[in-house]
Amino acid sequence: MNNYTPKPNTGTLFKNTKKTDPKHPDMTGTYLNEQGIMRRIAAWTKAGKNGKFLSIVLSDMDQPRTTSTPAPQTGSEDDLPF
């Protein structure tokens, strides 16, 4: 049995064994933020001019997983000052 209790501001990453697309993260996991809310972590291994590094995205557990950037919100014409 696993009796592990995560501490605030800690998390774990594991190799993504379900990766079927190059855009999918190389590692996935969870972390517990300081408010006690469990969040999701996704990480990609990348190479840069200073060597290999991890690019990390943190998201809410109930947020749908997507690789696209959300469109910016636009106000209505009633919000214009003229």
mmCIF file of the N, C-alpha and C atoms, coordinates in Angstrom:
data_MODEL
# 
_entry.id   MODEL 
# 
loop_
_atom_site.group_PDB 
_atom_site.id 
_atom_site.type_symbol 
_atom_site.label_atom_id 
_atom_site.label_alt_id 
_atom_site.label_comp_id 
_atom_site.label_asym_id 
_atom_site.label_entity_id 
_atom_site.label_seq_id 
_atom_site.pdbx_PDB_ins_code 
_atom_site.Cartn_x 
_atom_site.Cartn_y 
_atom_site.Cartn_z 
_atom_site.occupancy 
_atom_site.B_iso_or_equiv 
_atom_site.pdbx_formal_charge 
_atom_site.auth_seq_id 
_atom_site.auth_comp_id 
_atom_site.auth_asym_id 
_atom_site.auth_atom_id 
_atom_site.pdbx_PDB_model_num 
ATOM 1   N N  . MET A 1 1  ? 0.823   -1.187 0.000   1.00 0.00 ? 1  MET A N  1 
ATOM 2   C CA . MET A 1 1  ? 0.000   0.000  0.000   1.00 0.00 ? 1  MET A CA 1 
ATOM 3   C C  . MET A 1 1  ? 0.862   1.243  0.000   1.00 0.00 ? 1  MET A C  1 
ATOM 4   N N  . ASN A 1 2  ? 0.370   2.257  -0.670  1.00 0.00 ? 2  ASN A N  1 
ATOM 5   C CA . ASN A 1 2  ? 1.100   3.504  -0.753  1.00 0.00 ? 2  ASN A CA 1 
ATOM 6   C C  . ASN A 1 2  ? 0.546   4.479  0.280   1.00 0.00 ? 2  ASN A C  1 
ATOM 7   N N  . ASN A 1 3  ? 1.356   4.835  1.263   1.00 0.00 ? 3  ASN A N  1 
ATOM 8   C CA . ASN A 1 3  ? 0.933   5.770  2.305   1.00 0.00 ? 3  ASN A CA 1 
ATOM 9   C C  . ASN A 1 3  ? 1.531   7.150  2.094   1.00 0.00 ? 3  ASN A C  1 
ATOM 10  N N  . TYR A 1 4  ? 1.961   7.458  0.877   1.00 0.00 ? 4  TYR A N  1 
ATOM 11  C CA . TYR A 1 4  ? 2.598   8.735  0.584   1.00 0.00 ? 4  TYR A CA 1 
ATOM 12  C C  . TYR A 1 4  ? 1.572   9.860  0.634   1.00 0.00 ? 4  TYR A C  1 
ATOM 13  N N  . THR A 1 5  ? 1.888   10.912 1.382   1.00 0.00 ? 5  THR A N  1 
ATOM 14  C CA . THR A 1 5  ? 1.058   12.104 1.436   1.00 0.00 ? 5  THR A CA 1 
ATOM 15  C C  . THR A 1 5  ? 1.896   13.267 0.910   1.00 0.00 ? 5  THR A C  1 
ATOM 16  N N  . PRO A 1 6  ? 1.492   13.874 -0.221  1.00 0.00 ? 6  PRO A N  1 
ATOM 17  C CA . PRO A 1 6  ? 2.297   14.964 -0.765  1.00 0.00 ? 6  PRO A CA 1 
ATOM 18  C C  . PRO A 1 6  ? 2.310   16.175 0.159   1.00 0.00 ? 6  PRO A C  1 
ATOM 19  N N  . LYS A 1 7  ? 3.433   16.876 0.171   1.00 0.00 ? 7  LYS A N  1 
ATOM 20  C CA . LYS A 1 7  ? 3.574   18.099 0.945   1.00 0.00 ? 7  LYS A CA 1 
ATOM 21  C C  . LYS A 1 7  ? 3.303   19.278 0.025   1.00 0.00 ? 7  LYS A C  1 
ATOM 22  N N  . PRO A 1 8  ? 2.800   20.409 0.562   1.00 0.00 ? 8  PRO A N  1 
ATOM 23  C CA . PRO A 1 8  ? 2.542   21.576 -0.282  1.00 0.00 ? 8  PRO A CA 1 
ATOM 24  C C  . PRO A 1 8  ? 3.792   21.995 -1.070  1.00 0.00 ? 8  PRO A C  1 
ATOM 25  N N  . ASN A 1 9  ? 3.558   22.435 -2.299  1.00 0.00 ? 9  ASN A N  1 
ATOM 26  C CA . ASN A 1 9  ? 4.599   22.900 -3.221  1.00 0.00 ? 9  ASN A CA 1 
ATOM 27  C C  . ASN A 1 9  ? 5.580   21.803 -3.621  1.00 0.00 ? 9  ASN A C  1 
ATOM 28  N N  . THR A 1 10 ? 5.105   20.556 -3.660  1.00 0.00 ? 10 THR A N  1 
ATOM 29  C CA . THR A 1 10 ? 5.911   19.449 -4.151  1.00 0.00 ? 10 THR A CA 1 
ATOM 30  C C  . THR A 1 10 ? 5.121   18.688 -5.207  1.00 0.00 ? 10 THR A C  1 
ATOM 31  N N  . GLY A 1 11 ? 5.826   17.945 -6.051  1.00 0.00 ? 11 GLY A N  1 
ATOM 32  C CA . GLY A 1 11 ? 5.158   17.176 -7.077  1.00 0.00 ? 11 GLY A CA 1 
ATOM 33  C C  . GLY A 1 11 ? 6.038   16.069 -7.601  1.00 0.00 ? 11 GLY A C  1 
ATOM 34  N N  . THR A 1 12 ? 5.509   15.304 -8.542  1.00 0.00 ? 12 THR A N  1 
ATOM 35  C CA . THR A 1 12 ? 6.234   14.204 -9.158  1.00 0.00 ? 12 THR A CA 1 
ATOM 36  C C  . THR A 1 12 ? 6.014   14.221 -10.662 1.00 0.00 ? 12 THR A C  1 
ATOM 37  N N  . LEU A 1 13 ? 7.042   13.817 -11.401 1.00 0.00 ? 13 LEU A N  1 
ATOM 38  C CA . LEU A 1 13 ? 6.960   13.664 -12.851 1.00 0.00 ? 13 LEU A CA 1 
ATOM 39  C C  . LEU A 1 13 ? 7.350   12.241 -13.206 1.00 0.00 ? 13 LEU A C  1 
ATOM 40  N N  . PHE A 1 14 ? 6.647   11.671 -14.173 1.00 0.00 ? 14 PHE A N  1 
ATOM 41  C CA . PHE A 1 14 ? 6.929   10.333 -14.652 1.00 0.00 ? 14 PHE A CA 1 
ATOM 42  C C  . PHE A 1 14 ? 6.998   10.363 -16.173 1.00 0.00 ? 14 PHE A C  1 
ATOM 43  N N  . LYS A 1 15 ? 7.735   9.423  -16.758 1.00 0.00 ? 15 LYS A N  1 
ATOM 44  C CA . LYS A 1 15 ? 7.797   9.311  -18.209 1.00 0.00 ? 15 LYS A CA 1 
ATOM 45  C C  . LYS A 1 15 ? 6.387   9.065  -18.745 1.00 0.00 ? 15 LYS A C  1 
ATOM 46  N N  . ASN A 1 16 ? 6.025   9.777  -19.817 1.00 0.00 ? 16 ASN A N  1 
ATOM 47  C CA . ASN A 1 16 ? 4.706   9.637  -20.423 1.00 0.00 ? 16 ASN A CA 1 
ATOM 48  C C  . ASN A 1 16 ? 4.700   8.394  -21.303 1.00 0.00 ? 16 ASN A C  1 
ATOM 49  N N  . THR A 1 17 ? 4.141   7.314  -20.801 1.00 0.00 ? 17 THR A N  1 
ATOM 50  C CA . THR A 1 17 ? 4.097   6.048  -21.539 1.00 0.00 ? 17 THR A CA 1 
ATOM 51  C C  . THR A 1 17 ? 2.977   6.021  -22.571 1.00 0.00 ? 17 THR A C  1 
ATOM 52  N N  . LYS A 1 18 ? 2.115   7.043  -22.573 1.00 0.00 ? 18 LYS A N  1 
ATOM 53  C CA . LYS A 1 18 ? 1.000   7.100  -23.519 1.00 0.00 ? 18 LYS A CA 1 
ATOM 54  C C  . LYS A 1 18 ? 1.268   8.084  -24.657 1.00 0.00 ? 18 LYS A C  1 
ATOM 55  N N  . LYS A 1 19 ? 2.506   8.535  -24.824 1.00 0.00 ? 19 LYS A N  1 
ATOM 56  C CA . LYS A 1 19 ? 2.855   9.506  -25.861 1.00 0.00 ? 19 LYS A CA 1 
ATOM 57  C C  . LYS A 1 19 ? 2.733   8.868  -27.235 1.00 0.00 ? 19 LYS A C  1 
ATOM 58  N N  . THR A 1 20 ? 1.843   9.421  -28.074 1.00 0.00 ? 20 THR A N  1 
ATOM 59  C CA . THR A 1 20 ? 1.644   8.902  -29.426 1.00 0.00 ? 20 THR A CA 1 
ATOM 60  C C  . THR A 1 20 ? 1.876   9.976  -30.481 1.00 0.00 ? 20 THR A C  1 
ATOM 61  N N  . ASP A 1 21 ? 2.119   11.190 -30.068 1.00 0.00 ? 21 ASP A N  1 
ATOM 62  C CA . ASP A 1 21 ? 2.304   12.320 -30.979 1.00 0.00 ? 21 ASP A CA 1 
ATOM 63  C C  . ASP A 1 21 ? 3.504   13.126 -30.484 1.00 0.00 ? 21 ASP A C  1 
ATOM 64  N N  . PRO A 1 22 ? 4.329   13.664 -31.380 1.00 0.00 ? 22 PRO A N  1 
ATOM 65  C CA . PRO A 1 22 ? 5.482   14.452 -30.940 1.00 0.00 ? 22 PRO A CA 1 
ATOM 66  C C  . PRO A 1 22 ? 5.112   15.671 -30.084 1.00 0.00 ? 22 PRO A C  1 
ATOM 67  N N  . LYS A 1 23 ? 3.889   16.153 -30.196 1.00 0.00 ? 23 LYS A N  1 
ATOM 68  C CA . LYS A 1 23 ? 3.447   17.306 -29.409 1.00 0.00 ? 23 LYS A CA 1 
ATOM 69  C C  . LYS A 1 23 ? 3.075   16.922 -27.975 1.00 0.00 ? 23 LYS A C  1 
ATOM 70  N N  . HIS A 1 24 ? 2.859   15.639 -27.722 1.00 0.00 ? 24 HIS A N  1 
ATOM 71  C CA . HIS A 1 24 ? 2.520   15.199 -26.372 1.00 0.00 ? 24 HIS A CA 1 
ATOM 72  C C  . HIS A 1 24 ? 3.728   15.376 -25.459 1.00 0.00 ? 24 HIS A C  1 
ATOM 73  N N  . PRO A 1 25 ? 3.491   15.642 -24.162 1.00 0.00 ? 25 PRO A N  1 
ATOM 74  C CA . PRO A 1 25 ? 4.619   15.838 -23.246 1.00 0.00 ? 25 PRO A CA 1 
ATOM 75  C C  . PRO A 1 25 ? 5.444   14.566 -23.068 1.00 0.00 ? 25 PRO A C  1 
ATOM 76  N N  . ASP A 1 26 ? 6.745   14.767 -22.797 1.00 0.00 ? 26 ASP A N  1 
ATOM 77  C CA . ASP A 1 26 ? 7.634   13.640 -22.531 1.00 0.00 ? 26 ASP A CA 1 
ATOM 78  C C  . ASP A 1 26 ? 7.418   13.090 -21.125 1.00 0.00 ? 26 ASP A C  1 
ATOM 79  N N  . MET A 1 27 ? 6.995   13.967 -20.218 1.00 0.00 ? 27 MET A N  1 
ATOM 80  C CA . MET A 1 27 ? 6.742   13.575 -18.828 1.00 0.00 ? 27 MET A CA 1 
ATOM 81  C C  . MET A 1 27 ? 5.445   14.225 -18.354 1.00 0.00 ? 27 MET A C  1 
ATOM 82  N N  . THR A 1 28 ? 4.735   13.534 -17.478 1.00 0.00 ? 28 THR A N  1 
ATOM 83  C CA . THR A 1 28 ? 3.516   14.077 -16.885 1.00 0.00 ? 28 THR A CA 1 
ATOM 84  C C  . THR A 1 28 ? 3.507   13.756 -15.399 1.00 0.00 ? 28 THR A C  1 
ATOM 85  N N  . GLY A 1 29 ? 2.714   14.493 -14.656 1.00 0.00 ? 29 GLY A N  1 
ATOM 86  C CA . GLY A 1 29 ? 2.612   14.233 -13.233 1.00 0.00 ? 29 GLY A CA 1 
ATOM 87  C C  . GLY A 1 29 ? 1.692   15.226 -12.568 1.00 0.00 ? 29 GLY A C  1 
ATOM 88  N N  . THR A 1 30 ? 1.807   15.298 -11.256 1.00 0.00 ? 30 THR A N  1 
ATOM 89  C CA . THR A 1 30 ? 0.972   16.193 -10.468 1.00 0.00 ? 30 THR A CA 1 
ATOM 90  C C  . THR A 1 30 ? 1.810   16.887 -9.410  1.00 0.00 ? 30 THR A C  1 
ATOM 91  N N  . TYR A 1 31 ? 1.280   17.999 -8.911  1.00 0.00 ? 31 TYR A N  1 
ATOM 92  C CA . TYR A 1 31 ? 1.898   18.647 -7.758  1.00 0.00 ? 31 TYR A CA 1 
ATOM 93  C C  . TYR A 1 31 ? 0.807   19.265 -6.909  1.00 0.00 ? 31 TYR A C  1 
ATOM 94  N N  . LEU A 1 32 ? 1.107   19.462 -5.644  1.00 0.00 ? 32 LEU A N  1 
ATOM 95  C CA . LEU A 1 32 ? 0.176   20.041 -4.683  1.00 0.00 ? 32 LEU A CA 1 
ATOM 96  C C  . LEU A 1 32 ? 0.625   21.469 -4.424  1.00 0.00 ? 32 LEU A C  1 
ATOM 97  N N  . ASN A 1 33 ? -0.228  22.444 -4.748  1.00 0.00 ? 33 ASN A N  1 
ATOM 98  C CA . ASN A 1 33 ? 0.184   23.831 -4.541  1.00 0.00 ? 33 ASN A CA 1 
ATOM 99  C C  . ASN A 1 33 ? 0.027   24.233 -3.074  1.00 0.00 ? 33 ASN A C  1 
ATOM 100 N N  . GLU A 1 34 ? 0.413   25.470 -2.746  1.00 0.00 ? 34 GLU A N  1 
ATOM 101 C CA . GLU A 1 34 ? 0.415   25.896 -1.340  1.00 0.00 ? 34 GLU A CA 1 
ATOM 102 C C  . GLU A 1 34 ? -0.976  26.033 -0.748  1.00 0.00 ? 34 GLU A C  1 
ATOM 103 N N  . GLN A 1 35 ? -2.022  26.097 -1.602  1.00 0.00 ? 35 GLN A N  1 
ATOM 104 C CA . GLN A 1 35 ? -3.396  26.136 -1.109  1.00 0.00 ? 35 GLN A CA 1 
ATOM 105 C C  . GLN A 1 35 ? -3.984  24.733 -0.926  1.00 0.00 ? 35 GLN A C  1 
ATOM 106 N N  . GLY A 1 36 ? -3.176  23.703 -1.202  1.00 0.00 ? 36 GLY A N  1 
ATOM 107 C CA . GLY A 1 36 ? -3.645  22.332 -1.040  1.00 0.00 ? 36 GLY A CA 1 
ATOM 108 C C  . GLY A 1 36 ? -4.422  21.809 -2.230  1.00 0.00 ? 36 GLY A C  1 
ATOM 109 N N  . ILE A 1 37 ? -4.297  22.472 -3.388  1.00 0.00 ? 37 ILE A N  1 
ATOM 110 C CA . ILE A 1 37 ? -5.016  22.063 -4.596  1.00 0.00 ? 37 ILE A CA 1 
ATOM 111 C C  . ILE A 1 37 ? -4.059  21.279 -5.492  1.00 0.00 ? 37 ILE A C  1 
ATOM 112 N N  . MET A 1 38 ? -4.484  20.089 -5.903  1.00 0.00 ? 38 MET A N  1 
ATOM 113 C CA . MET A 1 38 ? -3.679  19.253 -6.782  1.00 0.00 ? 38 MET A CA 1 
ATOM 114 C C  . MET A 1 38 ? -3.769  19.807 -8.203  1.00 0.00 ? 38 MET A C  1 
ATOM 115 N N  . ARG A 1 39 ? -2.610  19.958 -8.859  1.00 0.00 ? 39 ARG A N  1 
ATOM 116 C CA . ARG A 1 39 ? -2.542  20.465 -10.229 1.00 0.00 ? 39 ARG A CA 1 
ATOM 117 C C  . ARG A 1 39 ? -1.762  19.486 -11.084 1.00 0.00 ? 39 ARG A C  1 
ATOM 118 N N  . ARG A 1 40 ? -1.848  19.663 -12.388 1.00 0.00 ? 40 ARG A N  1 
ATOM 119 C CA . ARG A 1 40 ? -1.193  18.780 -13.345 1.00 0.00 ? 40 ARG A CA 1 
ATOM 120 C C  . ARG A 1 40 ? 0.092   19.441 -13.849 1.00 0.00 ? 40 ARG A C  1 
ATOM 121 N N  . ILE A 1 41 ? 1.136   18.624 -14.106 1.00 0.00 ? 41 ILE A N  1 
ATOM 122 C CA . ILE A 1 41 ? 2.399   19.084 -14.679 1.00 0.00 ? 41 ILE A CA 1 
ATOM 123 C C  . ILE A 1 41 ? 2.623   18.325 -15.987 1.00 0.00 ? 41 ILE A C  1 
ATOM 124 N N  . ALA A 1 42 ? 3.075   19.031 -17.014 1.00 0.00 ? 42 ALA A N  1 
ATOM 125 C CA . ALA A 1 42 ? 3.503   18.403 -18.259 1.00 0.00 ? 42 ALA A CA 1 
ATOM 126 C C  . ALA A 1 42 ? 4.870   18.979 -18.596 1.00 0.00 ? 42 ALA A C  1 
ATOM 127 N N  . ALA A 1 43 ? 5.793   18.139 -19.054 1.00 0.00 ? 43 ALA A N  1 
ATOM 128 C CA . ALA A 1 43 ? 7.144   18.596 -19.358 1.00 0.00 ? 43 ALA A CA 1 
ATOM 129 C C  . ALA A 1 43 ? 7.625   18.007 -20.675 1.00 0.00 ? 43 ALA A C  1 
ATOM 130 N N  . TRP A 1 44 ? 8.345   18.835 -21.436 1.00 0.00 ? 44 TRP A N  1 
ATOM 131 C CA . TRP A 1 44 ? 8.936   18.452 -22.694 1.00 0.00 ? 44 TRP A CA 1 
ATOM 132 C C  . TRP A 1 44 ? 10.445  18.631 -22.594 1.00 0.00 ? 44 TRP A C  1 
ATOM 133 N N  . THR A 1 45 ? 11.223  17.656 -23.061 1.00 0.00 ? 45 THR A N  1 
ATOM 134 C CA . THR A 1 45 ? 12.676  17.781 -23.117 1.00 0.00 ? 45 THR A CA 1 
ATOM 135 C C  . THR A 1 45 ? 13.020  18.501 -24.412 1.00 0.00 ? 45 THR A C  1 
ATOM 136 N N  . LYS A 1 46 ? 13.774  19.598 -24.301 1.00 0.00 ? 46 LYS A N  1 
ATOM 137 C CA . LYS A 1 46 ? 14.151  20.389 -25.469 1.00 0.00 ? 46 LYS A CA 1 
ATOM 138 C C  . LYS A 1 46 ? 15.651  20.643 -25.442 1.00 0.00 ? 46 LYS A C  1 
ATOM 139 N N  . ALA A 1 47 ? 16.188  21.058 -26.576 1.00 0.00 ? 47 ALA A N  1 
ATOM 140 C CA . ALA A 1 47 ? 17.603  21.389 -26.662 1.00 0.00 ? 47 ALA A CA 1 
ATOM 141 C C  . ALA A 1 47 ? 17.743  22.852 -27.055 1.00 0.00 ? 47 ALA A C  1 
ATOM 142 N N  . GLY A 1 48 ? 18.645  23.539 -26.390 1.00 0.00 ? 48 GLY A N  1 
ATOM 143 C CA . GLY A 1 48 ? 18.906  24.945 -26.668 1.00 0.00 ? 48 GLY A CA 1 
ATOM 144 C C  . GLY A 1 48 ? 20.394  25.182 -26.786 1.00 0.00 ? 48 GLY A C  1 
ATOM 145 N N  . LYS A 1 49 ? 20.768  26.440 -26.907 1.00 0.00 ? 49 LYS A N  1 
ATOM 146 C CA . LYS A 1 49 ? 22.183  26.764 -27.090 1.00 0.00 ? 49 LYS A CA 1 
ATOM 147 C C  . LYS A 1 49 ? 23.013  26.419 -25.856 1.00 0.00 ? 49 LYS A C  1 
ATOM 148 N N  . ASN A 1 50 ? 22.378  26.305 -24.691 1.00 0.00 ? 50 ASN A N  1 
ATOM 149 C CA . ASN A 1 50 ? 23.091  25.931 -23.460 1.00 0.00 ? 50 ASN A CA 1 
ATOM 150 C C  . ASN A 1 50 ? 22.910  24.462 -23.094 1.00 0.00 ? 50 ASN A C  1 
ATOM 151 N N  . GLY A 1 51 ? 22.359  23.667 -23.998 1.00 0.00 ? 51 GLY A N  1 
ATOM 152 C CA . GLY A 1 51 ? 22.167  22.244 -23.745 1.00 0.00 ? 51 GLY A CA 1 
ATOM 153 C C  . GLY A 1 51 ? 20.708  21.876 -23.575 1.00 0.00 ? 51 GLY A C  1 
ATOM 154 N N  . LYS A 1 52 ? 20.452  20.672 -23.072 1.00 0.00 ? 52 LYS A N  1 
ATOM 155 C CA . LYS A 1 52 ? 19.084  20.182 -22.882 1.00 0.00 ? 52 LYS A CA 1 
ATOM 156 C C  . LYS A 1 52 ? 18.443  20.845 -21.669 1.00 0.00 ? 52 LYS A C  1 
ATOM 157 N N  . PHE A 1 53 ? 17.123  21.022 -21.754 1.00 0.00 ? 53 PHE A N  1 
ATOM 158 C CA . PHE A 1 53 ? 16.361  21.595 -20.648 1.00 0.00 ? 53 PHE A CA 1 
ATOM 159 C C  . PHE A 1 53 ? 14.939  21.071 -20.693 1.00 0.00 ? 53 PHE A C  1 
ATOM 160 N N  . LEU A 1 54 ? 14.177  21.316 -19.626 1.00 0.00 ? 54 LEU A N  1 
ATOM 161 C CA . LEU A 1 54 ? 12.764  20.937 -19.567 1.00 0.00 ? 54 LEU A CA 1 
ATOM 162 C C  . LEU A 1 54 ? 11.909  22.181 -19.728 1.00 0.00 ? 54 LEU A C  1 
ATOM 163 N N  . SER A 1 55 ? 10.920  22.092 -20.583 1.00 0.00 ? 55 SER A N  1 
ATOM 164 C CA . SER A 1 55 ? 9.898   23.120 -20.722 1.00 0.00 ? 55 SER A CA 1 
ATOM 165 C C  . SER A 1 55 ? 8.667   22.575 -20.002 1.00 0.00 ? 55 SER A C  1 
ATOM 166 N N  . ILE A 1 56 ? 8.135   23.343 -19.035 1.00 0.00 ? 56 ILE A N  1 
ATOM 167 C CA . ILE A 1 56 ? 7.083   22.829 -18.151 1.00 0.00 ? 56 ILE A CA 1 
ATOM 168 C C  . ILE A 1 56 ? 5.820   23.677 -18.254 1.00 0.00 ? 56 ILE A C  1 
ATOM 169 N N  . VAL A 1 57 ? 4.673   23.000 -18.227 1.00 0.00 ? 57 VAL A N  1 
ATOM 170 C CA . VAL A 1 57 ? 3.366   23.654 -18.191 1.00 0.00 ? 57 VAL A CA 1 
ATOM 171 C C  . VAL A 1 57 ? 2.618   23.133 -16.978 1.00 0.00 ? 57 VAL A C  1 
ATOM 172 N N  . LEU A 1 58 ? 2.052   24.048 -16.188 1.00 0.00 ? 58 LEU A N  1 
ATOM 173 C CA . LEU A 1 58 ? 1.218   23.696 -15.042 1.00 0.00 ? 58 LEU A CA 1 
ATOM 174 C C  . LEU A 1 58 ? -0.223  24.028 -15.399 1.00 0.00 ? 58 LEU A C  1 
ATOM 175 N N  . SER A 1 59 ? -1.145  23.141 -15.063 1.00 0.00 ? 59 SER A N  1 
ATOM 176 C CA . SER A 1 59 ? -2.546  23.393 -15.377 1.00 0.00 ? 59 SER A CA 1 
ATOM 177 C C  . SER A 1 59 ? -3.442  22.794 -14.302 1.00 0.00 ? 59 SER A C  1 
ATOM 178 N N  . ASP A 1 60 ? -4.687  23.273 -14.261 1.00 0.00 ? 60 ASP A N  1 
ATOM 179 C CA . ASP A 1 60 ? -5.669  22.745 -13.320 1.00 0.00 ? 60 ASP A CA 1 
ATOM 180 C C  . ASP A 1 60 ? -6.053  21.330 -13.730 1.00 0.00 ? 60 ASP A C  1 
ATOM 181 N N  . MET A 1 61 ? -6.398  20.510 -12.765 1.00 0.00 ? 61 MET A N  1 
ATOM 182 C CA . MET A 1 61 ? -6.785  19.131 -13.041 1.00 0.00 ? 61 MET A CA 1 
ATOM 183 C C  . MET A 1 61 ? -8.061  19.059 -13.878 1.00 0.00 ? 61 MET A C  1 
ATOM 184 N N  . ASP A 1 62 ? -8.986  20.014 -13.693 1.00 0.00 ? 62 ASP A N  1 
ATOM 185 C CA . ASP A 1 62 ? -10.237 19.971 -14.436 1.00 0.00 ? 62 ASP A CA 1 
ATOM 186 C C  . ASP A 1 62 ? -10.148 20.705 -15.769 1.00 0.00 ? 62 ASP A C  1 
ATOM 187 N N  . GLN A 1 63 ? -8.993  21.301 -16.086 1.00 0.00 ? 63 GLN A N  1 
ATOM 188 C CA . GLN A 1 63 ? -8.804  21.990 -17.354 1.00 0.00 ? 63 GLN A CA 1 
ATOM 189 C C  . GLN A 1 63 ? -8.577  20.953 -18.448 1.00 0.00 ? 63 GLN A C  1 
ATOM 190 N N  . PRO A 1 64 ? -9.289  21.069 -19.581 1.00 0.00 ? 64 PRO A N  1 
ATOM 191 C CA . PRO A 1 64 ? -9.075  20.086 -20.639 1.00 0.00 ? 64 PRO A CA 1 
ATOM 192 C C  . PRO A 1 64 ? -7.645  20.169 -21.166 1.00 0.00 ? 64 PRO A C  1 
ATOM 193 N N  . ARG A 1 65 ? -7.087  19.025 -21.520 1.00 0.00 ? 65 ARG A N  1 
ATOM 194 C CA . ARG A 1 65 ? -5.729  18.981 -22.047 1.00 0.00 ? 65 ARG A CA 1 
ATOM 195 C C  . ARG A 1 65 ? -5.764  19.386 -23.507 1.00 0.00 ? 65 ARG A C  1 
ATOM 196 N N  . THR A 1 66 ? -4.928  20.349 -23.862 1.00 0.00 ? 66 THR A N  1 
ATOM 197 C CA . THR A 1 66 ? -4.856  20.815 -25.238 1.00 0.00 ? 66 THR A CA 1 
ATOM 198 C C  . THR A 1 66 ? -3.458  21.334 -25.507 1.00 0.00 ? 66 THR A C  1 
ATOM 199 N N  . THR A 1 67 ? -3.046  21.278 -26.760 1.00 0.00 ? 67 THR A N  1 
ATOM 200 C CA . THR A 1 67 ? -1.739  21.809 -27.122 1.00 0.00 ? 67 THR A CA 1 
ATOM 201 C C  . THR A 1 67 ? -1.869  23.140 -27.845 1.00 0.00 ? 67 THR A C  1 
ATOM 202 N N  . SER A 1 68 ? -3.101  23.588 -28.080 1.00 0.00 ? 68 SER A N  1 
ATOM 203 C CA . SER A 1 68 ? -3.288  24.857 -28.776 1.00 0.00 ? 68 SER A CA 1 
ATOM 204 C C  . SER A 1 68 ? -3.373  26.009 -27.787 1.00 0.00 ? 68 SER A C  1 
ATOM 205 N N  . THR A 1 69 ? -3.022  27.185 -28.265 1.00 0.00 ? 69 THR A N  1 
ATOM 206 C CA . THR A 1 69 ? -3.083  28.390 -27.443 1.00 0.00 ? 69 THR A CA 1 
ATOM 207 C C  . THR A 1 69 ? -4.491  28.953 -27.511 1.00 0.00 ? 69 THR A C  1 
ATOM 208 N N  . PRO A 1 70 ? -5.101  29.304 -26.372 1.00 0.00 ? 70 PRO A N  1 
ATOM 209 C CA . PRO A 1 70 ? -6.452  29.847 -26.414 1.00 0.00 ? 70 PRO A CA 1 
ATOM 210 C C  . PRO A 1 70 ? -6.483  31.197 -27.122 1.00 0.00 ? 70 PRO A C  1 
ATOM 211 N N  . ALA A 1 71 ? -7.582  31.457 -27.810 1.00 0.00 ? 71 ALA A N  1 
ATOM 212 C CA . ALA A 1 71 ? -7.749  32.729 -28.512 1.00 0.00 ? 71 ALA A CA 1 
ATOM 213 C C  . ALA A 1 71 ? -7.949  33.841 -27.489 1.00 0.00 ? 71 ALA A C  1 
ATOM 214 N N  . PRO A 1 72 ? -7.399  35.028 -27.758 1.00 0.00 ? 72 PRO A N  1 
ATOM 215 C CA . PRO A 1 72 ? -7.590  36.136 -26.807 1.00 0.00 ? 72 PRO A CA 1 
ATOM 216 C C  . PRO A 1 72 ? -9.054  36.531 -26.732 1.00 0.00 ? 72 PRO A C  1 
ATOM 217 N N  . GLN A 1 73 ? -9.474  36.936 -25.546 1.00 0.00 ? 73 GLN A N  1 
ATOM 218 C CA . GLN A 1 73 ? -10.853 37.362 -25.370 1.00 0.00 ? 73 GLN A CA 1 
ATOM 219 C C  . GLN A 1 73 ? -11.010 38.767 -25.919 1.00 0.00 ? 73 GLN A C  1 
ATOM 220 N N  . THR A 1 74 ? -12.142 38.995 -26.553 1.00 0.00 ? 74 THR A N  1 
ATOM 221 C CA . THR A 1 74 ? -12.421 40.328 -27.079 1.00 0.00 ? 74 THR A CA 1 
ATOM 222 C C  . THR A 1 74 ? -13.661 40.867 -26.402 1.00 0.00 ? 74 THR A C  1 
ATOM 223 N N  . GLY A 1 75 ? -13.668 42.153 -26.143 1.00 0.00 ? 75 GLY A N  1 
ATOM 224 C CA . GLY A 1 75 ? -14.823 42.793 -25.533 1.00 0.00 ? 75 GLY A CA 1 
ATOM 225 C C  . GLY A 1 75 ? -15.860 43.134 -26.582 1.00 0.00 ? 75 GLY A C  1 
ATOM 226 N N  . SER A 1 76 ? -17.027 43.514 -26.148 1.00 0.00 ? 76 SER A N  1 
ATOM 227 C CA . SER A 1 76 ? -18.075 43.915 -27.079 1.00 0.00 ? 76 SER A CA 1 
ATOM 228 C C  . SER A 1 76 ? -17.835 45.351 -27.507 1.00 0.00 ? 76 SER A C  1 
ATOM 229 N N  . GLU A 1 77 ? -18.549 45.797 -28.529 1.00 0.00 ? 77 GLU A N  1 
ATOM 230 C CA . GLU A 1 77 ? -18.395 47.173 -29.007 1.00 0.00 ? 77 GLU A CA 1 
ATOM 231 C C  . GLU A 1 77 ? -18.861 48.169 -27.951 1.00 0.00 ? 77 GLU A C  1 
ATOM 232 N N  . ASP A 1 78 ? -19.701 47.730 -27.011 1.00 0.00 ? 78 ASP A N  1 
ATOM 233 C CA . ASP A 1 78 ? -20.187 48.617 -25.955 1.00 0.00 ? 78 ASP A CA 1 
ATOM 234 C C  . ASP A 1 78 ? -19.065 49.014 -25.014 1.00 0.00 ? 78 ASP A C  1 
ATOM 235 N N  . ASP A 1 79 ? -17.952 48.256 -24.989 1.00 0.00 ? 79 ASP A N  1 
ATOM 236 C CA . ASP A 1 79 ? -16.834 48.548 -24.106 1.00 0.00 ? 79 ASP A CA 1 
ATOM 237 C C  . ASP A 1 79 ? -15.924 49.646 -24.650 1.00 0.00 ? 79 ASP A C  1 
ATOM 238 N N  . LEU A 1 80 ? -16.104 50.041 -25.905 1.00 0.00 ? 80 LEU A N  1 
ATOM 239 C CA . LEU A 1 80 ? -15.238 51.054 -26.507 1.00 0.00 ? 80 LEU A CA 1 
ATOM 240 C C  . LEU A 1 80 ? -15.501 52.425 -25.892 1.00 0.00 ? 80 LEU A C  1 
ATOM 241 N N  . PRO A 1 81 ? -14.436 53.221 -25.636 1.00 0.00 ? 81 PRO A N  1 
ATOM 242 C CA . PRO A 1 81 ? -14.621 54.514 -24.975 1.00 0.00 ? 81 PRO A CA 1 
ATOM 243 C C  . PRO A 1 81 ? -15.128 55.612 -25.909 1.00 0.00 ? 81 PRO A C  1 
ATOM 244 N N  . PHE A 1 82 ? -15.357 55.348 -27.172 1.00 0.00 ? 82 PHE A N  1 
ATOM 245 C CA . PHE A 1 82 ? -15.859 56.382 -28.090 1.00 0.00 ? 82 PHE A CA 1 
ATOM 246 C C  . PHE A 1 82 ? -17.068 55.941 -28.844 1.00 0.00 ? 82 PHE A C  1 
# 
